[in-house]
Amino acid sequence: MAEHATQIADLEQQIYKLTQELTELRKQHNGAAVPDYTFATAEGETSLLGLFGQHDKLLVIHNMGQGCRYCTLWADGFNGFLPHLESAMSVVLVSKDDPQTQRRFANSRGWRFRLASHGGGDYIQQQTVMEGQQNAPGAVVYERRDDTVLRRSSAVFGPGDLYCSAWNLLGLAGLGTDNWTPQFNYWQRPAELDDGGRNVLD
């Protein structure tokens, strides 16, 4: 037991140090210029430059859409951090879903993200976070310099990554993809409802 505990602590320190190194490397990466893509929003068409708002950095979260439970898990977590993230950069969640579908689903989750639809077009085909995959989950950070947009960093999302703390907490309990899958709704109807049980939707 003591040996395992020591190995775990050592690995945690290695991961911490490697994460610091990764952050430093990203700071040094100048990025590459990208086109000023267009997106659909509930307020009308906008451009990549238009998504920056008052900040010169933009975090674009690549969400696969309302049909993906895993993407929903990531976005549920980011939603809690959103005010902190938006103090440093603009944040937009994009997916292939149309703006109305995006808004309905976001409202059902309590998400506060700004939303934009790429509709499966040029943006996601050319800015995908995983080569060869046009609807892969992840994130891209862009930087605005005058009228030029630079792609600075990107990351693919997946179970056990650095971007969804739920997996690390589940991992403390020995749980992972082989014995746990995120769900849209965890509520289970009890045998008896204290509120009288009216108008419950199954």
C-alpha positions in Angstrom: 0.0 0.0 0.0 2.8 2.5 0.9 4.6 1.7 -2.3 1.5 2.4 -4.4 0.9 5.6 -2.5 4.5 6.7 -3.3 4.2 5.8 -7.0 0.9 7.8 -7.2 2.4 10.8 -5.6 5.5 10.7 -7.9 3.2 10.4 -11.0 1.1 13.3 -9.8 4.3 15.5 -9.5 5.4 14.4 -12.9 2.0 15.4 -14.4 2.1 18.7 -12.6 5.6 19.5 -14.0 4.8 18.4 -17.5 1.6 20.6 -17.4 3.8 23.6 -16.5 6.2 22.8 -19.3 3.2 22.5 -21.7 1.9 25.9 -20.7 5.4 27.5 -21.2 5.6 26.0 -24.7 2.2 27.4 -25.6 3.3 30.8 -24.5 6.2 30.7 -26.9 4.1 29.6 -29.9 3.3 32.5 -32.1 0.5 30.9 -34.0 -0.6 31.0 -37.6 -3.0 33.3 -39.4 -6.5 31.9 -40.2 -9.4 33.2 -42.3 -12.2 35.3 -40.8 -14.8 32.5 -40.9 -18.5 33.2 -40.7 -20.9 31.7 -38.1 -24.7 31.7 -37.6 -26.1 33.0 -34.3 -29.5 33.7 -32.9 -28.8 37.4 -33.5 -27.7 36.8 -37.1 -24.5 36.1 -39.0 -21.1 37.0 -37.4 -17.5 36.5 -38.2 -14.6 35.0 -36.2 -13.3 38.5 -35.6 -16.7 39.5 -34.4 -16.6 36.8 -31.7 -13.7 38.5 -29.9 -15.7 41.2 -28.4 -13.6 43.4 -26.0 -10.8 40.9 -25.7 -7.8 40.1 -27.9 -7.9 36.4 -27.0 -10.8 34.1 -27.9 -11.5 30.5 -26.6 -13.7 28.6 -29.0 -15.1 25.4 -27.5 -15.7 22.7 -30.1 -18.9 20.9 -29.0 -20.2 18.0 -31.1 -23.8 19.1 -30.5 -26.8 18.3 -28.3 -26.5 14.6 -29.2 -23.2 14.0 -27.4 -23.3 13.2 -23.7 -19.5 13.5 -23.4 -19.4 17.0 -24.9 -22.3 18.0 -22.6 -20.2 16.8 -19.6 -17.3 19.0 -20.6 -19.5 22.1 -21.2 -21.4 21.6 -17.9 -18.0 21.9 -16.2 -16.8 24.9 -18.2 -20.1 26.7 -17.5 -19.2 26.9 -13.8 -15.8 28.5 -14.7 -17.3 30.9 -17.3 -17.1 34.2 -15.3 -13.5 33.5 -14.5 -12.6 32.6 -18.0 -14.4 35.6 -19.4 -12.4 38.0 -17.2 -9.3 37.0 -19.3 -10.7 36.2 -22.8 -13.9 35.9 -24.8 -15.5 32.5 -24.8 -17.8 31.0 -27.4 -19.2 27.5 -27.7 -19.7 26.3 -31.3 -21.4 23.2 -32.8 -23.0 22.0 -36.0 -26.5 22.5 -34.5 -28.5 25.5 -35.7 -28.7 28.5 -33.4 -32.3 27.7 -32.2 -31.4 24.1 -31.3 -28.2 25.4 -29.6 -30.1 27.9 -27.5 -32.9 25.4 -26.4 -30.3 22.8 -25.3 -28.1 25.4 -23.6 -31.2 26.7 -21.7 -32.0 23.1 -20.6 -28.5 22.8 -19.1 -28.3 26.2 -17.6 -25.4 27.2 -19.8 -24.4 30.8 -20.1 -22.1 30.5 -23.1 -22.3 32.7 -26.1 -23.2 30.3 -28.9 -22.4 30.2 -32.6 -23.1 27.5 -35.2 -20.5 26.5 -37.8 -23.1 24.3 -39.5 -20.4 21.7 -40.4 -18.8 24.1 -42.9 -15.4 25.6 -43.6 -14.6 26.5 -40.0 -14.8 23.1 -38.5 -13.4 21.4 -41.6 -10.3 23.6 -41.5 -10.0 24.3 -37.8 -10.7 20.9 -36.4 -8.8 19.9 -33.3 -8.2 16.4 -34.6 -6.9 15.9 -38.2 -9.3 13.9 -40.3 -12.2 14.4 -37.9 -14.6 17.3 -38.7 -16.7 17.1 -35.5 -14.1 16.3 -32.9 -14.5 17.8 -29.4 -11.9 20.2 -28.1 -10.9 23.8 -27.9 -8.9 26.4 -29.9 -7.5 29.7 -28.6 -7.2 32.5 -31.1 -5.5 35.9 -30.8 -6.5 39.1 -32.6 -3.8 41.4 -33.9 -5.4 44.3 -35.7 -7.6 42.6 -38.4 -5.6 39.3 -38.4 -6.7 36.2 -36.4 -3.9 33.8 -35.2 -4.5 30.3 -34.1 -2.4 30.0 -30.9 -3.2 26.7 -29.3 -5.6 23.8 -29.5 -6.5 20.7 -27.6 -8.6 17.6 -28.1 -11.1 16.6 -25.4 -11.3 13.0 -24.2 -11.9 11.0 -21.0 -9.0 11.6 -18.5 -7.8 14.8 -20.1 -6.7 18.0 -18.4 -9.9 19.8 -19.3 -12.7 17.9 -17.4 -12.1 17.6 -13.7 -14.9 15.1 -13.3 -12.7 12.3 -14.8 -9.9 12.9 -12.3 -12.4 12.8 -9.4 -13.9 9.7 -10.8 -10.4 8.3 -11.2 -9.8 8.7 -7.5 -12.6 6.2 -7.0 -11.2 3.8 -9.7 -13.9 4.7 -12.2 -13.4 5.4 -15.9 -14.8 4.8 -19.4 -15.1 1.1 -18.8 -17.6 1.5 -15.9 -19.0 5.0 -16.1 -20.8 6.9 -18.9 -22.1 10.5 -18.5 -25.9 10.8 -18.8 -28.1 13.8 -19.7 -30.3 13.3 -16.5 -29.5 11.4 -13.3 -32.8 12.0 -11.5 -34.6 8.8 -10.7 -38.2 8.8 -9.6 -38.6 7.6 -6.0 -41.3 5.2 -5.1 -43.2 8.0 -3.4 -43.0 11.7 -4.1 -43.3 14.1 -1.2 -44.6 16.9 -3.5 -47.7 14.9 -4.5 -46.3 13.6 -7.8 -48.2 15.8 -10.2 -47.0 16.6 -13.7 -43.8 14.4 -13.6 -42.4 13.8 -17.0 -40.8 10.4 -17.5 
